[in-house]
Amino acid sequence: MKGVAMKSLGGMIAGMVAWAAVLLVGTSAQAGMVAYWKFDGDYLDSSGNNYHGTPVNGPGFGSGYSGQALQLAAGSGQYVSTVTADLLGLTGNTFTAAAWVRPNATDGDRTIFGTVTGAYSQGLHLIIRGGRAHFGFYGNDTGGNQTIPTGQWTHLVWQFENGRQRIIVNGQLDASTGGHANFQNTWDPVLIGRWGGGNYFDGLIDEAVIYNDVLSPNQVKYLAAGGDPTNLPAPDPLVYYGGTPTGPVLLGPTLPNGKRNAYQLVVQPEGLTWDQARVDAMQHTYMGVPGHLVTIHNMAENLFAAAFGGGDRWIGFTDSNATSTLDGRTMPGGGSSSNQFRWITGEPVTYTAWAPGEPNNSGGEDAGVMRGDRLWNDAAAGSTLGQNNVLLTQYIIEYEIQAEGSATGVRILPKLGPVKADGTRSAYELVIDPSTWVAAKVDAQNRQYMGVPGHLVTLTSAAEDTFVRTFGNGWIGLTDDPNHAPGAFEGGDQSSWPSPPQGQTPQYGQKGWGWAWVTGEPLTYHNWNSSEPNNSGNSEHYAEMTPGWNDLPNATGAARNYVVEYDIQWQARPAFRSRMVQIGAGGADTQLNTAGEALSVALGFGVGAAAGNRYQIVTDASHDPLEINYGSGSAGNFPLDNPYPNGQPDPGDDFTVRVTSRVFIPEGEWTIAFAGDAGGYLHLDGIRFVNQLNTYDDWKGNDGTLLYNATWGHGPTLGHFVVPPG
């Protein structure tokens, strides 16, 4: 059973999906390993170079990602000293350093690899800074973007390649900047868990390894999947780091067929070829619908797409008729020298916006580019299509959701956020209307959702911070202006002050002293940028997310978008009508007997040891689908254990998982996508079905009821319905 998944444009309906992944590894080819500390009860180097570590202040060992791990306690000054950076290859033109980390705290600087010296290009600090990975040579640094969670394992990689600093988190490129001088310190020993005068790590570090080479993307992904650092696969030139969808998904203008699609910007900091972007776009989904490079059919759509990002961006236009070595697909164009450009979807070409003199096929250019002025240019499509590699850091993705309705403006529906400490969830809405902080605060208070008034977003955890950052930069509800937040007072320039420990309110001498949330909630989560708040010009009293926090004045020159939070205190309430079966080698039959157990699974905590790795159910009214994740396995190969739900020793294909969920769908018009490969059933009451948007499978709708029976092996079925008032 693989299941089904459904979504509405702004609210999820119900459903389930099971999925699996397989990692294929080629012939082994070992990069230049210099040191490898397993920390399996000792500090020995397992590379064969005998660069063994020396414990300082009595660090210990705990349960690791693999075997045991180095355990460093808060406030203990514990770390491990190794050999000098030149012996470890860190002063050369290329190196890769990697480790599994499970931090207890991520505020301030939490060191994985470092040196004592603090001077330009002489102070190594490969660390977590303010909740995100950081690559530092001292004054010669690169900051990461993704929040590193506490209490769970994360794989971190730092690479240096001929002046480029690269941060990779869990196998995905997080940040990359060029033009950096080599690390120049040849005398300090490299320390694991400390840099400078302290900056100690608090938590577990495991499988720390250094190579004097730059590992390829497939090798890094192999390590992030738990692979053996001593037995890397051969570099695969067809594997690359994909892009990250950035900012909101927006509903676009009305197309010639009267329907509307969804659009988003995707960013990859080192750039992708057109062919790589084409394949990468298909890996991202929205409402269960895979994306593709944007196709443009009229001036309104061109103007709308141009608002995503800036500069040169890939679009889904090509005149190539070559076959890609990435995925074996033959391109639909008329041929490289023909200038007969066609959309990758096969849609008819009804509109173009070529710049003067374009396309000119200069040197072989088969790929469409949207420039910063909204006009189009042609560029080389990449070596996998037989052309040069032109790398662009942005592309525009389109999801063919085919929603009904005329475009009357951009609407971004509120989205449910992460689970808070009390087990509830708030709803969040991005407002794209650059405003002063005070104007944003007033507007937020005048908005309502589900009858609950809004407020500028307050960030109380790393999970909430990470979630809100997906909306992009903008105002948050933090200020030291006593006129706008209870308990606030002007705290002055705090650029040189340290952040307080997470979970504690700021005291004098700590960042955030005098700052308060507009709701009066305690300020116990902290994410200020390293030199903020600085109260520049004695007028910066209002906080923005950048993605760390920065203070700004209430001035039209500092106008920002903003996120409104609605404290709806949402709780998922799934009801399980039949037994869930845990799968996997040695897995035990698991019966969910109580509402408490059911809710713990619904919130992703699982039931019993390691149950969260076996299945996970997420129920909400956001852009994410309800899903049941059955871990490993493939279609027709789910290794269940006795007794089976049907009471037979061999279940064959005769088993089911049934989940009934209650979700809130606000009144209004919605589009739903229902997809899977092994059947499913959807029943909604209290709606008015409008029309089916395609013809897959059996969909029936009438006033008051929507009934859908999905057959085996079906594709996504989309439909449009209305939730009436009341």
N, C-alpha and C positions, 0 to 999 in steps of 0.2 A: 504493500500500500504506500503510495507516495502522497496522496491527499490533495487538498485544494486550498486556494488563497483568494480572498476577495478584498477589494478596497473601493472606497468612494474617493472623489477628488479631494475632499478635506476630512473625511471621516471613514474609518474602517468599519465594515459591516460585521463579518464573522468568517470563520473558515479555519483550515488547517493545511499545512504543507510539511512534508518530510523530504529531506534532501541529504545528499552525501557528496564527498569530495575525494578524489584519488590523486595522489602525488606520484608522478612518473619520474624516475631518476635514471639518467643515462650512465655511460661508462665513468668510473671514478677517475678524477684528476685532481690531485692535491695541490692547492695553492701553497704559498710559502708560509707555513705555520711557524711562528717564532716562540710562542708560549701558550700553554693551555692549563689553566688551574681548574680542576674539577671540584675541589673542595669536598671530596668524599671522606671527611674525617681527618684531612691533613691539608697542608699548604703546598704540596708538591706540584711541580710543572710536569705535565704529561706529554710535552712535545718532544722530549728527548734532548732538549738543550740545557736542562738542569737549572733553569731560572726559577728556583724554588722561592716561595714567599716566606717572610718572617713575621709572625704575629706580634702585634703591639697592643698592650693593655688588655690582653686576654680575650680576644674574640672567640666565639664558639661556633657550633654547627647546629643546624636545624634541618627539617625536612625540605629537600630541594626540589627543583623542577625535575632533576634526574639524580636519584640517590640523595646525598646530603648537599647542603649549601652552607656558605659562609654566613654566619649570623652576627650582625653588628647591632649593639644596643644603643638606644638614645642616651645621650649624656655621658657615655662611657669613654669617649675618645678612642674607640677601638678601630683598628685598620690593619692591613697587611702590607708590608714593605717588600718590594721586589728589586730588580736590577735597574740600571739606568736606561733612559729613554732611547739612547742610541743603540744599545744592545737589543732592545725590543723592536727596532726598526721604525720608531715613531718620529725620527728626525729626517726621514727620507721623503721622496716625492709621493710615495704611495703607501698607505697602510689601511687595514681594516681592524677595528676593535669591536668586540661584541660581548654581550652578557645577557643572561636572564636575570631579571630583578623583580623582587616582591617587596616594595617599600611599605613601611608603616606610616611614613610622612613624606610629603613632596614639597613642602614649603621651603623657602630660602634656597640654598644650594645643597644638594644631596649627591655626594660624589660616588662615581663608580671607578674611574681612573683619574689620577691627578698627580701633581708634583707640589713641592713646598714653595718654590720660588714664584713670586708674583711680579712679572715684568713683561713688557711687550714681547709676544711670541716665545716666552720662556716659562709661562705658567699653564701647564696642561690641566684642563678640567673638562673631562667628558662626564657630564653630570645630568641630574634633573634639577632645573632651576624654575622655581615658581610653578611647579606642576607640569612642566614640559621638558622634554629632552633638550640638551644644550651642548654645543660643540665649541670648546674654548681653547685658544692658545694664549689668552690674555690680551685684550684690546684688539683681537683678531679673531672674531667669533661668529657663530651662526646659531640663532635661536630656533627651536622647534615650534610646532603648531598644535600637535595633538596632546591632549591632557593624558598624563600617565596616571592610571588609577592606583590607589592604595589597596593593599590586601589581596592582590592577585598578580599572577606572573605576567610579565611583559618582556618581549625580546627587543633589545635595543642594539643598534649598530651605528658606529661612527666610521665614516670612510674619508680619507684624504687622497685626492687624485690630482696631482699637478696643479695645485692651487685651489682646488674645489673642495669645500667641506660639505659633507652629505650626512644627513640623519635619516635613519630608516627605523620605523617602529612596526613590529610584528609583520615584517616583510613588505611594508608599504612605504614608499618614499614620503617623508614628512617635511623635509626642508633641504635646500641645496643652494649654496652661494659660491661664487668664484672670486678669483683675485687675491687669495690669501697667501701670505708668506709661509714657508715651512716652519715647523716647530724647531726651535734653536737650542733648547736646553739639553746638554750632553752630560751633565754632572749630577743632577738630582735622580734619586731612585723613583720609579713609578710606584705610586701608592694606590691600593685598592681600598676605597672607602674614605679617602681624605684628600683634600687639596688645600694649598695655602696654610693658613693658621688654624684650620679646623674644617668646617663644612662637611661634617661626618655623615655617612650614610646611616640610616635607621631602617633595618629590615634584613632581607636575605638577598645575597648575590650568588649566582650559580653559573657554571659553565663559562667562565671568563676566558676569552681567547683573543690572541692578537696574531695577525698575518701581516707580512711585509708586502702585501699585494692588495689590489682592489678586487674583492670578490664580485662575480657577475650577479645580476639580479636573480637568476635561477638558483645560484648557490646560497645567496642570502635568504631566499624564500625557503630553501631546504633547511637551513638552520632554524628559521622561525617556525618551521613545522616540527621541530624536535629532532632534526637530523644530527648525525655524528660529525662533530667538527674535524675529526681526523680522516674522514672518508667522504669528501665532497664530490658531488657529481661534476661531470665536465661542463664547462661554460656552454650555454645554449644561446646563440645570438638572436634567436627568435623570441626569447623571453625578455620582458621589459617591465618597468614599474608603471602601472596604470595611473590614470588621473583620479582626482577626488572631486565628486560633485560639491559645489560651493554655493552657499546662499540658498534662497528659497526656490521651490518649484512654482512657476507662475503659469496661470492659464492665459493662453495667447489670444490673438484676435480671431475673428470669424474667417474661416477659409472659404474658398470658392464652393465647396460642397455644403456650406452652412454649419459645419462643425468646428470645434476648437480643440487644440492640442495643448499639452503641457511642455514647458521648456525650462532649462537650467544651464548654468555655466559649469564646466568641468576644468580643473586646473591641474597641471603637472609641472612642477617648478623647473625641471630640466628640459621639458619639451618632448613632444611626440611627433613622429611623422604623420602625414595624412592617413596612411594605411593603418598605422598603429592606433590613431584616434578613431578610425572607422570601426576597428575590431573592439577597442576598449568601450566605445559607446554602447555596444550590444551587451556588455556585461552589467550595465546598470539598468535597474527596473524601477518603475513607478506604477502603482496600482496593478502590479503583476504584469505590466506591459514593458518589454525590453525597449531600450532607447536606440536611436540612430543619430548620426550627424544631421544637423538641421537641414531641412529642405524648405525652400522659400517660394511662395506662389503668388504673392502680390506685394505692393508697396507697404501695406500695413504690417504684414508679417516681417518684412525686411527691417522696418523701423523698430519693431518690437524686439527682434533678435539682436539688433545692434546695441540694445541697452544692456546686454549681458557682457560683462568684461570690457575690454578696450584693446586697441591696437589690432594686430593681425590675429584672426581666429579661424580655425578650419570650419568649413561647411561641407555638406554632403553632395558636392557637385564634382563631376569628373568626366574627362573624355578618354580615359584609359579603357582599353579592352583587354588588358593583361590579366593573368591569373595570379592572385596574391599567394606568396609562399607562407603567409601567416595562417590563413584559414582555408586556402584552396578555392576561394570564390573568384569567379571571373567578373571583372568590372563591366558595367553596362554602357560605357562610352563608345563613341564612334571610332576611336583610334587616336593615338598620340598626336599625329600631325593633322588631324581633321578639324580640330577645334569644335567638334560636335559634343558639347558637354551635356550630360544627362544626370538626373538625380539618382542616387544609389538605391532608392526605393522603387525605381521604375515609374514614378509618377510623371505625368507630362510636364514639359517645361512651358510654363505660362507667363513667366516673368524673369527678367534678368536685370542686374544692376552693375554691369561691367564698367570699370574705370576707363577713361579715354585710352585707346591703344591696347586694351586688353580684351580677350586673352591673346598673348603673343607667342606662347609656347617657346620662350627663350631658353635654349639649351635642353628642352624637354620638360614641359610643365603640364601635368595632367590633373592637378588638384585645385579645387576652389578655395579661395581665402576671402573672408570679409575683412576689410581694412578698418582702421579707426574712423574713417570718414563715411562709413556705411557702403562704400563702393567695393566691387569685387576685383580680385586679381587671380591669376593662375600661378601655381608654384609646383615644384617637383614633388611627387607623391611618395617617394621613399624607395629604398633599395629592394624592399619586398615586392615592389611593382616594377623593378628594373630602372629606377631613376635615382637621382641624388637624394640624400637625406636632408630635408629642410625640417627643422624642429620648431614647433610653436608651442607655447606653454598653455594655451587656452583653446577649447573648442566649445561649441554650443550643441547641447543635446536636446533632442525632441522625442517626446513620448506620444505615440499615436493613440491617445485615449478617446479621441473623437467625441468629446462632450457636446451636448446640445446647448443652445442658447446664444443670443447675440452678445457681442462684447460691449459692455457699457463701462469698462474700466478694469484695471487690475484688481483682482480680489485674492487675498491670501487668507485662507481660513485658519482659525486657531488650531494648534496642534498640541496633543498631549505630551507632556514632558516626562522626565524620569520619576521613579518612585521616591518620595521623600521619607524622612525618618519616621513619620507617623503612618506610613503605608499608603498615603494618598498621593494624588498627582494633580498638578495645576495645568491649565491650558495657556498657550502662548501664541501671540499674534504679532507678526512683523508689520510695522507701519512704514511704508515707503513714502515719506513726506519730510524731507530735511527740515528740522525745526530747532529752535533753541531748547535748552534743557527744561526751562520753566514751562514753555508752551507744550512740550511733549508730556510733561507731568500732568498738566491740566487736561489735555486731550485724553490721556490714558484713564484718568479718573472719571471722565464722561462716557467712556465706552462700557458696554455690558456684553456678557456672553453667558447663556443659560441663566439669566437673571442675576448674575454676579458682577458687581462693578470691577473695573480693572485698575491697575496701577503700574508704573514703570517697574520692570522686572527686578526682582531681588534674587541674588545668587547665594545659596546657602550650602552648596556642596560642589565638589569637582565634577560630579555627574551632571548637575544642573548647568554649571559653567560651560562644560563641553557641549551640551545640548543647545544652549542658547547661542553659542558661537556659530552654529550652523546657519543662523539667520544673517550672519555678516556683522560688521562693526556697527556700533551705534550706542545711544544713551542707555544707561542702566539707572536704577533708582537709588543711587548712593550720592550723598552730599555732606559737606561740612557747613552748610548754610543753615543756621538755626531757624530760619523762617520756613524751611521746607521739609524738615525731618525732626521728629521728637528726639531730644537728647543730643542733637548735633551742635558743634561749636567749631570755630575756625582753628584748624590744627597747624597751619603754617607749612613751611617747606620741610618735607619729610624724606627728601630724595636719598639721604645717606643713612636713614634708619633701617633696621632689619624688620622683616615681617614677623608678627607674632606667630606662635605655633598654631596650626590649624585646630579649631575647636575652642580657642580662647579669644576673648575680646581684647582689642589693642589697649595697651597702657602707654603712659608718656615714654617717648623714646622708641616707639614701635609704629610701623606704617599703619595708617588708618585711625590713629588717635584723633578723636573729634569728629570722625565721619560716622554717619548713621544711615540706615535704610529708611526710605519714605514710609514704610509700613510700621516702623518701630521694632521690627524683628532684630534680635541681637546680631551684631557683626562678628561672626565666628569663623567664617570662611574668607580667605584672603588670596588675592591674585594680582597685586599691583605689579606693574612693570618695574624693572630693577631701579630706575632713577625717578620713580614717581611714588606719591604725588609731590610735585615740587612747587605748587602755587606760584607759577611763573607770573610776574607782574602783579602779584598780590590780588589776583582776580579769578583764580582757577579753583572753583568750589563745587564742581559738578563732574561726575565720573562717566567715562565712556569705556566700552570694551574695544580693544584694538589688535589682537584678541586679549592680551592682558589689560589691566585697568590703567587708565590715564586720567588726569584731571584737566578740565578745560573751563573757559569762562562761559557765561550765559550770553553769548553774542551771536549775531547773525552770521558772522564770519566763521563760526564754529558749529553751524547747523549740522545735525545728524539725523539719520533714521533712528528708530527706536523699537523696542519690543515691549508689548503690553502683556502682563501676567494676570490671569484670572484665577483666583483661589477657589476653584470649584470643588476641591477635595474629592476628586474622582477616585473610585475604587473599582477594580475589576471584580466581577462576581460570576465566575464560571461554575456551572453545575455539571458534574460528571455522571452520565447516565449508565455507563458501563465501565468495566475495569480497564485501567491503563496497564500495559505490559512493558516492563523494562527489558531492553535488548542488549546484545553485545556478549562477548565471550565471558562466561561465568556470571552473567547478569541474573539477578533474582527477580522472581515474579513480584510485582509491586501493586498492592491494592491501596487506592486512595479512599479512605473511609470517612474522612471528616471534611467539613468546609475549610477548616484551617489548613489541612494538608493540600487541598485543592488550590487554595489561594497561594500557598507557598510555591507551588509549581507554577502557577499563573504569573507570579512575580519573578520567576527565574531562579528560585532558590533550590528547587528540587526537594525530594523527600528521601531521607536516608543517605548513607555514604555515597558520594559521587553521583547522586541521582541527577543533579543538574547537568552532568555531562551526557546523560542518556536521553533526556527529553526536556523540552522547555516549551511552555505555553505562554504567549504574550497576548493579552486581550486589551485593546484600547480603541479609541475613536480617532487615531492619528493617521499619518501616512504609512505606517508600518503595518504589515498584515498579521493577523492571528496566525501563529504557526506552532506546529508540534514537530520538534527536531528529534529524529530518531537516531542521531549519531551516525555511525558507520553503516555500511550496507548499500545495496543497489536494488533496482527494481526486481522484485521476485526473490530477493535474497536478504530477508530480515531474520537473523538467527534468534528466534524466540526460544524461551525456555518453558518447560512444563510447570504447572498445568496451563494449557492454552484457554483462551476465552470460550472456545467452542467445546471444550472438554475432551478433545481428541488428542492422541499422542503426536499426530502430525497435522498441523493446521492447514497445510496447503495454502490455497488462496482464500480460505474461508475464515477471515477474522476482520473485525472492525474496531475502530476507535470512534466514539461518538462524543462530541462536545457541544453543549448548549451554552451560549454566552449571551449576556445582556449588555448592550452597549447603547449609548445615547447618540442619536442621530438628530441634529438640529433641524427644525423645519426649513424647507427650501428645496432646491433642485439638486440632484446628485447623479453621478455616473458611477456604475459599479463594474469591476472586472472580476470574473470568477474563473479560476484556471486550476488545472491539475492534470495528472496523467493516469489516475486510477479511480476516477469516479468520486462523486460527492453529492451532497444534497443541501440546498439552501431554501429556507422558508422565512419570509418576513411578513409581518402583519402591520396594519395601520399605515400603509403607504398607497400611493396611486402610481401604478406602472404606466410609463409613457410610451416607450418604444425600445425594441431591441436594436443594437447598433451593428451586429453582424449575425451570422446564421449558424454558428457552431452549436450543435447539440439541442437539447430540449428546454426551452425557456417559455414560461407561461406567465402572464401578468394580467391583473384586473384590479379594479378599485378594491382596496383593502388588503390584498394578498399578492405576494410574489412567490411563485413556486418554481424551483429550478432543479432538474435532475441532470447531473453531469455524467456522461457515459465514460467508459474507459478510454484513455488515450486522447482526450479532447484538448483543443487549444483554448485560449482565453475567449470567453464570451462577455461582451459588454452590453450594458443596458442603461436606460435612463429612467429615473423615477422621482417622485415628488413626495416629501413628507409634509402633510398639511398642518396648519396651525392647530395647537392644542394636542 
